[in-house]
């Protein structure tokens, strides 16, 4: 009976009882009995599963799209904010510049004839008050105004601005950022112009080391800073180090750029100026003439570089004592500078002042005074009488007054210049020392020995505080003071000053001449003869070194 029941069950699609019943077995039998129903159920389950997967996919996609939209919105808002910041910075900078050139009420002291220095002062005062919440823009404006002051030789005005720009950039960007290095190079130039040679060398070497690592020692940017360092070394009485740098830079540029490239010519020009400073006049003049020939061949003699080279050639002839030749070059050069840069440009006025100086030294005093008077009026109107160019022009004019016998006018002008220089830039810098030297030599030319000693003694002490012992200007102070003390019969003091200078290398002709003069006046002919022989040996060596065969 059980078998019969199982056969019936099997025929009708039900599970049999003779074998164990599993869920899968019962499901299979149920599918055999109701295939359509199970197919429908399976289709429904599959549809639900597919729909679930699709909904999950779309949900994920919606989330991703929302995230992307939020990201794009954030980027758009960031870009909009950056654009607004740039717009605000541009508007702030524009407002600052606009305020510089507004024509104010005459009672405010500035109008359409406001001098450059006045406009810069006005802008400098507004940086802190108007850009205090925009430190990056404030640093940029401080850098621009500081460099402008630097070019005008308003050093005390430039220093706080350049320091502020450097400190802000270091704080915001880091010391290794290119903008921070630019600011450090600006400070190095400030130190150099102020005569603070140790600080200048340290700053330039720091910039040079960073550029050498980043770009390599032969990179053009590295070479440019190296040449700035060479200028410092030359003034620090380390001319051979400076010469090595210039000659290396020129050799690299000749090899990589060729002799006709503007940067190669500029490097040669700087080397020639150093040679002139070292009184290697023939070599300096030959190099400048070769550069002038290259520019003539290229048809660029009347470009800015061409005119600069001819100006350097004039100065080289002036340094060599050929003042007539120097003046003739500048008489031809100045009109070209006025045409290229404008009659009231700083470059044209600088060479015009030099023209007056060389005319005076060539004995053409009336022409010199006329040129310098005209230059002084233009410089005072544009830059102000206390600008570097204003002081240089007045110093040249004082020299003309002295040569024309107008000693009181020369003395008054030199004292005013010295006071203005100290007030503007302090006493520890070359400008003040040069003016003090000129004033002392004015007194020496009139045998006003006590007045000369009152100028030389304190300024020699000041110069010794920051200048290297072998600096030519410092040595000229010693020899002049030795001459003055000798004239005042203060022989022991004169001997101390002159012997101390003679022990500094290289031996100096002026020092030996003053020692001969001292011992002759002191009544010590044996010592006078000894120093006369030393002087003759030095002159003989100089003639041998300058001979054509040499």
C-alpha positions in Angstrom: 0.0 0.0 0.0 2.9 2.4 0.8 4.4 1.6 -2.5 1.2 2.3 -4.3 0.8 5.6 -2.4 4.4 6.6 -3.4 3.8 5.8 -7.0 0.7 7.9 -7.0 2.5 10.7 -5.3 5.3 10.6 -7.9 2.8 10.6 -10.8 1.0 13.6 -9.3 4.2 15.5 -8.5 4.2 15.2 -4.8 7.2 14.1 -2.7 7.4 10.3 -2.0 7.6 9.0 1.5 10.2 6.3 0.8 13.1 8.8 0.9 14.1 11.6 3.2 12.3 14.9 2.4 14.5 18.0 2.1 13.5 21.6 1.5 15.1 21.6 -1.9 13.3 18.3 -2.9 10.0 19.6 -1.8 10.6 22.9 -3.6 11.5 21.1 -6.8 8.3 19.0 -6.6 6.3 22.1 -6.0 7.8 23.8 -9.1 6.9 20.7 -11.1 3.3 20.9 -9.9 3.0 24.7 -10.3 5.6 25.9 -12.9 3.7 29.0 -13.9 3.1 30.2 -10.4 6.8 29.7 -9.5 8.0 31.4 -12.7 5.8 34.4 -11.9 7.1 34.4 -8.3 10.7 34.1 -9.5 10.1 36.9 -12.0 8.7 39.1 -9.3 11.6 38.5 -7.0 14.1 39.1 -9.9 12.2 42.4 -10.7 12.3 43.5 -7.1 16.0 42.6 -6.9 16.8 44.5 -10.1 14.8 47.5 -9.0 16.6 47.5 -5.7 20.0 47.4 -7.3 19.0 50.1 -9.7 17.6 52.3 -6.9 20.8 51.7 -4.9 22.9 52.7 -8.0 20.9 55.8 -8.6 21.1 56.7 -4.9 24.9 56.4 -5.0 25.0 58.4 -8.2 22.8 61.1 -6.6 25.1 61.2 -3.6 28.2 61.5 -5.8 26.5 64.2 -8.0 25.6 66.1 -4.9 29.2 65.8 -3.5 30.6 66.9 -6.9 28.1 69.8 -7.0 29.1 70.8 -3.5 32.8 70.5 -4.5 32.2 72.6 -7.7 30.3 75.1 -5.6 33.1 75.3 -3.1 35.6 75.8 -5.9 33.5 78.4 -7.5 33.1 80.2 -4.2 36.9 79.9 -3.6 37.6 81.3 -7.1 35.0 84.0 -6.5 36.6 84.9 -3.2 40.1 84.9 -4.7 38.8 87.1 -7.6 37.2 89.4 -5.0 40.4 89.5 -3.0 42.4 90.3 -6.2 39.9 92.9 -7.1 40.0 94.4 -3.6 43.8 94.4 -3.7 43.8 96.0 -7.1 41.3 98.6 -6.0 43.3 99.3 -2.8 46.5 99.6 -4.8 44.8 101.7 -7.4 43.4 104.0 -4.7 46.8 104.3 -3.1 48.4 105.3 -6.4 45.5 107.6 -7.3 45.9 109.4 -4.0 49.5 110.0 -4.8 48.7 112.0 -7.9 45.5 113.8 -6.9 45.8 117.5 -7.2 44.9 118.6 -3.7 44.1 122.0 -2.2 47.2 124.2 -2.5 47.2 124.7 1.2 48.0 121.0 1.6 51.4 121.7 0.1 51.2 119.6 -3.0 49.8 120.4 -6.4 50.6 119.5 -10.0 54.2 120.4 -9.4 54.6 118.0 -6.5 58.0 116.4 -6.4 58.5 112.7 -6.7 59.8 112.4 -3.1 56.6 114.1 -1.8 54.4 111.8 -3.7 56.3 108.8 -2.4 56.1 110.1 1.2 52.3 110.4 0.9 51.9 106.9 -0.4 54.2 105.4 2.3 52.1 107.0 5.1 49.0 105.4 3.7 50.2 101.8 3.4 49.8 101.0 7.1 46.5 102.7 7.5 44.8 101.5 4.3 46.5 98.1 3.7 46.9 96.9 7.2 44.4 94.0 6.7 46.0 93.0 3.4 49.6 92.1 4.4 50.6 90.5 1.1 49.6 93.6 -0.9 51.1 95.9 1.8 54.4 94.0 1.4 54.3 94.4 -2.4 53.6 98.1 -2.2 56.4 98.5 0.5 58.7 96.7 -1.9 57.9 99.0 -4.8 58.1 102.2 -2.9 61.2 101.1 -1.0 63.0 100.3 -4.3 61.9 103.7 -5.7 63.3 105.5 -2.6 66.5 103.4 -3.1 66.9 104.7 -6.7 66.5 108.2 -5.4 69.1 107.5 -2.7 66.6 108.4 0.0 68.1 105.6 2.1 66.5 106.3 5.5 63.1 106.4 3.9 63.7 103.1 2.0 65.0 101.0 4.9 61.8 100.6 7.0 59.8 99.8 3.9 62.2 97.2 2.6 62.5 95.7 6.0 58.8 95.6 6.4 58.3 93.9 3.0 61.0 91.3 3.8 59.6 90.4 7.3 56.1 90.1 6.0 57.0 87.9 3.1 59.1 85.7 5.3 56.2 85.3 7.7 53.6 84.6 5.0 55.6 82.7 2.4 58.8 81.5 4.1 62.4 82.6 3.8 63.0 80.4 0.7 60.1 81.9 -1.3 61.3 83.8 -4.4 59.5 87.0 -3.3 61.3 86.8 0.1 64.7 86.4 -1.7 63.9 89.5 -3.9 63.3 91.5 -0.7 66.5 90.3 0.8 68.4 91.3 -2.4 66.8 94.8 -2.1 68.0 95.0 1.5 71.5 94.0 0.4 71.5 96.9 -2.1 70.3 99.2 0.6 73.2 98.1 2.9 75.6 98.5 0.0 74.6 102.0 -0.8 74.7 102.9 2.9 78.3 101.7 3.1 77.3 98.8 5.4 79.4 96.4 3.5 79.5 93.5 5.9 75.7 93.4 6.1 75.5 93.8 2.3 77.9 90.9 1.7 76.1 88.6 4.1 72.7 89.3 2.5 74.0 88.9 -1.1 75.8 85.6 -0.2 72.5 84.3 1.3 70.6 85.1 -1.8 73.4 83.7 -4.0 73.6 80.4 -2.1 69.8 79.9 -2.5 69.9 80.7 -6.2 72.9 78.4 -6.8 71.1 75.5 -5.3 67.8 76.2 -7.1 69.1 77.2 -10.5 72.8 76.3 -10.6 75.9 78.5 -10.3 75.9 79.3 -14.1 72.3 80.4 -14.2 71.7 84.0 -15.4 69.9 84.9 -12.2 72.7 83.6 -10.1 75.3 85.4 -12.1 73.5 88.7 -11.7 73.5 88.5 -7.9 77.1 87.4 -8.0 78.0 90.6 -9.8 76.2 92.6 -7.1 78.3 90.8 -4.6 81.4 91.7 -6.6 80.5 95.4 -6.3 80.5 95.0 -2.5 83.8 93.2 -2.5 85.4 95.9 -4.7 84.3 98.7 -2.2 85.5 96.5 0.7 89.0 96.7 -0.7 88.9 93.1 -2.0 89.2 93.9 -5.7 90.8 90.6 -6.7 87.8 88.7 -5.4 85.5 91.0 -7.2 87.5 90.8 -10.4 87.4 87.0 -10.3 83.6 87.0 -10.1 83.2 89.5 -13.0 85.7 87.6 -15.2 84.0 84.3 -14.5 80.6 85.8 -15.2 81.8 87.3 -18.5 83.5 84.1 -19.6 80.2 82.1 -19.0 78.1 84.6 -20.9 80.6 84.8 -23.7 80.4 81.0 -24.0 76.7 80.6 -23.6 75.3 83.9 -25.1 78.0 85.2 -27.4 79.8 88.6 -27.3 76.9 90.5 -28.9 74.3 89.6 -26.3 73.1 92.5 -24.2 73.9 90.6 -20.9 77.4 89.8 -22.1 78.0 93.4 -22.9 76.6 94.5 -19.5 78.9 92.1 -17.7 81.9 93.5 -19.7 80.7 97.0 -18.8 80.7 96.2 -15.1 84.1 94.6 -15.3 85.5 97.7 -17.1 84.1 99.9 -14.3 85.9 97.8 -11.7 89.2 98.0 -13.7 88.8 101.8 -13.8 88.2 101.8 -10.1 91.4 99.7 -9.7 93.2 102.4 -11.8 93.9 99.9 -14.6 92.9 102.7 -16.9 94.3 101.3 -20.2 92.6 97.9 -19.8 89.3 99.5 -18.7 89.3 101.9 -21.7 90.2 99.2 -24.2 87.4 96.9 -22.9 84.8 99.8 -23.1 86.0 100.7 -26.6 85.6 97.1 -27.7 82.1 97.0 -26.3 81.3 100.3 -28.1 82.6 98.8 -31.4 80.3 95.8 -31.0 77.3 98.0 -30.4 78.2 100.2 -33.4 78.4 97.1 -35.5 75.0 96.0 -34.3 73.5 99.4 -35.0 72.7 99.8 -31.3 75.1 102.6 -30.3 72.1 104.9 -29.6 70.2 102.4 -27.5 70.1 102.6 -23.7 72.9 100.1 -23.4 75.0 101.8 -26.1 74.7 105.2 -24.4 75.5 103.6 -21.0 78.7 102.1 -22.5 79.8 105.5 -23.9 79.0 107.1 -20.6 81.2 104.6 -18.9 83.9 105.3 -21.4 83.7 109.0 -20.5 84.1 108.2 -16.8 87.0 105.9 -17.5 88.8 108.7 -19.4 87.9 111.0 -16.5 89.4 108.6 -13.9 92.5 108.4 -16.0 92.8 112.2 -15.9 91.9 112.8 -19.6 89.1 115.2 -18.6 89.0 116.9 -22.0 88.3 113.7 -23.8 85.7 112.7 -21.1 84.0 116.0 -21.5 83.9 115.7 -25.3 82.3 112.3 -25.1 79.6 113.5 -22.7 78.9 116.6 -24.9 78.0 114.2 -27.6 76.2 111.8 -25.3 73.9 114.0 -23.2 71.7 115.0 -26.2 71.2 111.4 -27.1 70.2 110.6 -23.5 67.8 113.5 -23.4 66.2 112.3 -26.6 65.9 108.7 -25.5 64.9 109.2 -21.9 63.7 112.8 -21.7 65.6 116.0 -20.7 64.3 115.7 -17.1 65.2 112.0 -16.7 67.5 110.9 -13.9 69.9 109.2 -16.3 70.2 112.3 -18.5 70.7 114.6 -15.5 73.2 112.3 -14.0 75.5 112.4 -17.0 74.9 116.1 -17.4 76.2 116.6 -13.9 79.2 114.5 -14.8 79.7 116.7 -17.9 79.9 119.7 -15.7 82.4 118.0 -13.4 84.8 117.1 -16.3 84.4 120.5 -17.9 85.6 122.0 -14.6 88.5 119.6 -14.3 89.5 120.5 -17.9 89.6 124.1 -16.9 86.4 125.1 -18.8 84.9 126.7 -15.7 82.3 129.0 -17.3 80.8 126.1 -19.3 80.9 123.9 -16.3 79.1 126.4 -14.1 76.4 127.0 -16.7 75.8 123.2 -17.2 75.7 122.5 -13.4 73.4 125.5 -12.7 71.0 124.2 -15.3 71.2 120.7 -14.0 70.7 121.8 -10.4 67.4 123.6 -11.2 66.0 120.6 -13.0 67.1 118.1 -10.3 65.7 120.3 -7.5 62.3 120.5 -9.3 62.0 116.8 -10.0 63.8 115.1 -7.2 64.4 117.7 -4.6 67.7 119.3 -3.4 68.3 116.5 -0.8 68.1 113.7 -3.4 71.3 111.9 -4.2 71.5 113.5 -7.6 70.7 116.9 -6.1 73.6 116.5 -3.6 76.0 115.2 -6.3 75.2 118.2 -8.6 75.8 120.6 -5.7 79.1 118.9 -4.8 80.3 119.3 -8.4 79.1 123.0 -8.3 80.9 123.6 -5.1 84.1 122.3 -6.8 83.6 124.8 -9.6 83.1 127.6 -7.1 86.3 126.7 -5.4 88.2 126.7 -8.7 86.6 130.1 -9.6 87.8 131.5 -6.2 84.3 131.6 -4.7 85.5 129.9 -1.5 82.7 131.1 0.8 80.1 129.9 -1.6 81.8 126.5 -1.9 82.2 126.2 1.8 78.5 127.1 2.5 77.3 124.6 -0.1 79.5 121.8 1.1 78.4 122.3 4.7 74.8 122.3 3.7 75.3 119.2 1.7 77.1 117.4 4.6 74.3 118.3 7.1 71.6 117.1 4.6 73.5 113.9 3.9 73.8 113.0 7.6 70.2 114.0 8.3 68.9 111.9 5.5 71.2 108.8 5.5 73.3 109.0 8.6 77.1 109.3 8.9 78.1 105.7 8.4 78.0 105.8 4.6 80.2 106.9 1.6 78.2 109.9 0.7 78.8 111.7 4.0 82.4 110.7 4.0 83.0 112.0 0.5 81.5 115.3 1.3 83.5 115.6 4.5 86.7 114.9 2.5 85.7 117.5 -0.1 85.1 120.1 2.7 88.5 119.3 4.3 90.3 119.6 1.0 88.7 123.0 0.4 90.2 124.1 3.7 93.6 122.5 2.8 93.6 124.4 -0.5 93.3 127.6 1.4 95.8 126.6 4.1 93.1 126.6 6.7 94.8 123.9 8.7 92.8 124.0 11.9 89.5 124.0 10.1 90.6 121.0 8.0 91.8 119.2 11.1 88.4 119.7 12.8 86.7 118.0 9.9 89.2 115.2 9.3 89.8 113.9 12.8 86.2 113.0 13.8 85.3 111.8 10.3 88.4 109.6 10.2 87.2 108.0 13.5 83.7 107.5 12.0 85.1 105.9 8.8 87.2 103.5 10.8 84.1 102.2 12.6 82.7 100.6 9.5 85.2 100.7 6.6 88.0 98.2 6.0 91.4 99.7 6.6 92.5 99.4 3.0 89.5 101.3 1.6 90.8 104.1 -0.7 88.5 106.8 0.9 89.7 105.9 4.4 93.3 106.0 3.3 92.8 109.4 1.8 91.5 110.7 5.2 94.7 109.4 6.8 97.0 111.0 4.3 95.1 114.3 4.4 95.1 114.4 8.2 98.8 113.6 8.1 99.4 116.6 5.8 97.3 118.9 8.0 99.0 117.8 11.3 102.4 118.3 9.6 101.4 121.8 8.6 100.4 122.5 12.2 103.8 121.1 13.4 102.2 118.3 15.3 104.8 115.9 14.0 104.4 113.0 16.4 100.7 112.8 15.7 101.3 113.1 11.9 103.9 110.3 12.1 101.5 108.0 14.0 98.7 108.5 11.4 101.0 108.1 8.3 103.1 105.2 9.5 99.9 103.3 10.4 98.6 103.8 6.9 102.0 102.9 5.3 101.8 99.4 7.0 98.6 98.6 5.1 99.0 96.8 1.8 99.3 97.8 -0.9 101.7 100.7 -0.4 100.2 104.0 -1.4 102.0 106.7 -3.2 100.2 109.6 -1.4 101.2 108.1 2.0 104.9 107.9 1.1 104.8 111.5 -0.3 103.3 112.8 2.9 106.0 110.9 5.0 108.7 112.6 2.9 107.0 116.0 3.5 106.7 115.2 7.3 110.3 114.3 7.9 111.6 117.2 5.7 109.6 119.7 7.8 110.4 118.0 11.0 114.2 118.4 10.4 114.9 114.7 9.9 116.6 114.5 6.5 117.8 110.9 6.8 114.3 109.7 7.3 113.0 112.0 4.5 115.7 110.5 2.2 114.7 106.9 3.2 111.0 107.5 2.3 112.0 109.3 -0.9 113.8 106.2 -2.1 110.8 104.1 -1.2 108.6 106.5 -3.2 110.9 106.3 -6.2 110.8 102.4 -6.1 107.1 102.4 -6.0 106.9 104.8 -9.0 109.4 102.7 -10.9 107.3 99.6 -10.3 104.2 101.4 -11.5 105.9 102.6 -14.7 107.1 99.0 -15.4 103.6 97.6 -14.8 102.2 100.2 -17.2 104.8 99.7 -20.0 103.6 98.5 -23.4 105.8 95.4 -23.1 104.3 94.5 -19.8 
